[in-house]
Amino acid sequence: MNQSFTFITGASSGMGEATAKLLSLDRNLILNGRDEARLAAVGDACAEHGNQVLLFPYDLEKADGLAATLGAFLREEGVGVEAFAHFTGITEVLPISKTKYSVGLQVMNINYFSATEIISTLLKRRVNAGRLEAIVLTSSIVATVGKKHQAHYCASKGAINALTVALANELAPSVRVNAIAPGSFKTRIIQTLFADTSDDAEWAPPTLLLPGAVEDVARVARFLLSEDACYLTGQIINVDGGERFPKL
Ligand SMILES: NC(=O)c1ccc[n+]([C@@H]2O[C@H](COP(=O)([O-])OP(=O)(O)OC[C@H]3O[C@@H](n4cnc5c(N)ncnc54)[C@H](OP(=O)(O)O)[C@@H]3O)[C@@H](O)[C@H]2O)c1
């Protein structure tokens, strides 16, 4: 097997799942997540369109072992990765005075260092039988407007923004690097934080447009990975329905 694949992290849920399902219409996929049952269900749905789907379940908190494990997986499968979309993300909600260094490291490993480890692995010719052409990272509007009690999360997304522009410079012209900065979407990450309330007003800040869905993010990811975005690099696209604007 030596066809081109798109590698998606966070594919077992939310925006990554929606992006996987959309891209499965015309791309071969490698899907990463931690929950193997949910990942397999997404894989089955994606495979219905006749393209190839490989599963790469791995806990990205173990960022230090990621390069070796992913490298071995790609060599064994003999596949080439042409595009990478990074949707994995966790947060924690605590005042800075109560946060722990270990949790900060966990957030940075999962949200940020897993991306750098994957990208560096995919750029190695001896590991990736393909030629990486496009990367989409997931930031958040909180990287620029902030959010109280989520300092580590905001910092990890600020790091993603800096990585986006750094790598856009470093990897041009062969690889385009862009990011999506979503506003608030009611996915698992939000449902876990607000499990005690069924009142959407508790978690959903006002937006200028009607509330969005994960498919709105998926369509932007598909565009950024496609030839239609061939002259875009180093862009961080807010997909937030206007949530970031100050409320009057
Ligand atoms: N939802 C929002 O309001 C919002 C706003 C701004 C930015 N974002 C960002 O958007 C991205 C997608 O989030 P989402 O809203 O779609 O959340 P989600 O539904 O909770 O999805 C998060 C994904 O990350 C994976 N993940 C978490 N920890 C992992 C680990 N240790 N190893 C491997 N995979 C892990 C999950 O896999 P498992 O479920 O298999 O563990 C899941 O597939 C994240 O980067 C998030 O920070 C979300």
The ligand as an SDF file (V2000), in Angstrom:
LIG
                    3D

 48 52  0  0  0  0  0  0  0  0999 V2000
  -15.6020   22.9100   21.6690 N   0  0  0  0  0  0  0  0  0  0  0  0
  -15.1720   24.1540   21.7910 C   0  0  0  0  0  0  0  0  0  0  0  0
  -15.9170   25.0340   22.2620 O   0  0  0  0  0  0  0  0  0  0  0  0
  -13.7920   24.5360   21.3290 C   0  0  0  0  0  0  0  0  0  0  0  0
  -13.4690   25.9000   21.2540 C   0  0  0  0  0  0  0  0  0  0  0  0
  -12.1970   26.2770   20.8160 C   0  0  0  0  0  0  0  0  0  0  0  0
  -11.2690   25.2950   20.4800 C   0  0  0  0  0  0  0  0  0  0  0  0
  -11.6000   23.9920   20.5770 N   0  0  0  0  0  0  0  0  0  0  0  0
  -10.5810   23.0180   20.2050 C   0  0  0  0  0  0  0  0  0  0  0  0
  -11.0720   22.2130   19.1680 O   0  0  0  0  0  0  0  0  0  0  0  0
  -10.4100   20.9380   19.2030 C   0  0  0  0  0  0  0  0  0  0  0  0
  -11.4580   19.8570   19.0970 C   0  0  0  0  0  0  0  0  0  0  0  0
  -12.2420   19.8750   20.2880 O   0  0  0  0  0  0  0  0  0  0  0  0
  -13.7440   19.3780   20.3280 P   0  0  0  0  0  0  0  0  0  0  0  0
  -14.5630   20.5460   20.7180 O   0  0  0  0  0  0  0  0  0  0  0  0
  -14.0700   18.6370   19.1030 O   0  0  0  0  0  0  0  0  0  0  0  0
  -13.6530   18.4390   21.6230 O   0  0  0  0  0  0  0  0  0  0  0  0
  -13.9420   16.9140   21.8750 P   0  0  0  0  0  0  0  0  0  0  0  0
  -15.2150   16.4860   21.2580 O   0  0  0  0  0  0  0  0  0  0  0  0
  -13.7730   16.7510   23.3460 O   0  0  0  0  0  0  0  0  0  0  0  0
  -12.7480   16.1650   21.1120 O   0  0  0  0  0  0  0  0  0  0  0  0
  -11.4650   16.1410   21.6430 C   0  0  0  0  0  0  0  0  0  0  0  0
  -10.6780   15.0610   20.9590 C   0  0  0  0  0  0  0  0  0  0  0  0
   -9.3620   15.0410   21.5440 O   0  0  0  0  0  0  0  0  0  0  0  0
   -9.0320   13.6990   21.8300 C   0  0  0  0  0  0  0  0  0  0  0  0
   -8.1240   13.6010   22.9550 N   0  0  0  0  0  0  0  0  0  0  0  0
   -8.2110   14.2190   24.1560 C   0  0  0  0  0  0  0  0  0  0  0  0
   -7.1960   13.8180   24.9360 N   0  0  0  0  0  0  0  0  0  0  0  0
   -6.4740   12.9250   24.2160 C   0  0  0  0  0  0  0  0  0  0  0  0
   -5.3150   12.1710   24.4690 C   0  0  0  0  0  0  0  0  0  0  0  0
   -4.6850   12.2320   25.6550 N   0  0  0  0  0  0  0  0  0  0  0  0
   -4.8270   11.3720   23.4850 N   0  0  0  0  0  0  0  0  0  0  0  0
   -5.4480   11.2760   22.2990 C   0  0  0  0  0  0  0  0  0  0  0  0
   -6.5600   11.9880   21.9910 N   0  0  0  0  0  0  0  0  0  0  0  0
   -7.0600   12.7820   22.9470 C   0  0  0  0  0  0  0  0  0  0  0  0
  -10.3440   13.0380   22.1690 C   0  0  0  0  0  0  0  0  0  0  0  0
  -10.1690   11.6480   22.0360 O   0  0  0  0  0  0  0  0  0  0  0  0
  -10.9270   10.6000   23.0030 P   0  0  0  0  0  0  0  0  0  0  0  0
  -12.3250   11.1200   23.1670 O   0  0  0  0  0  0  0  0  0  0  0  0
  -10.8340    9.3360   22.2070 O   0  0  0  0  0  0  0  0  0  0  0  0
  -10.1690   10.5790   24.2760 O   0  0  0  0  0  0  0  0  0  0  0  0
  -11.2730   13.6730   21.1470 C   0  0  0  0  0  0  0  0  0  0  0  0
  -11.1950   12.9610   19.9380 O   0  0  0  0  0  0  0  0  0  0  0  0
   -9.5930   20.9360   20.4970 C   0  0  0  0  0  0  0  0  0  0  0  0
   -8.2530   21.2410   20.2090 O   0  0  0  0  0  0  0  0  0  0  0  0
  -10.2120   22.0400   21.3130 C   0  0  0  0  0  0  0  0  0  0  0  0
   -9.2910   22.6080   22.2120 O   0  0  0  0  0  0  0  0  0  0  0  0
  -12.8380   23.5760   20.9950 C   0  0  0  0  0  0  0  0  0  0  0  0
  1  2  1  0
  2  3  2  0
  2  4  1  0
  4  5  1  0
  4 48  2  0
  5  6  2  0
  6  7  1  0
  7  8  2  0
  8  9  1  0
  8 48  1  0
  9 10  1  0
  9 46  1  0
 10 11  1  0
 11 12  1  0
 11 44  1  0
 12 13  1  0
 13 14  1  0
 14 15  2  0
 14 16  1  0
 14 17  1  0
 17 18  1  0
 18 19  2  0
 18 20  1  0
 18 21  1  0
 21 22  1  0
 22 23  1  0
 23 24  1  0
 23 42  1  0
 24 25  1  0
 25 26  1  0
 25 36  1  0
 26 27  1  0
 26 35  1  0
 27 28  2  0
 28 29  1  0
 29 30  1  0
 29 35  2  0
 30 31  1  0
 30 32  2  0
 32 33  1  0
 33 34  2  0
 34 35  1  0
 36 37  1  0
 36 42  1  0
 37 38  1  0
 38 39  2  0
 38 40  1  0
 38 41  1  0
 42 43  1  0
 44 45  1  0
 44 46  1  0
 46 47  1  0
M  CHG  2   8   1  16  -1
M  END
$$$$
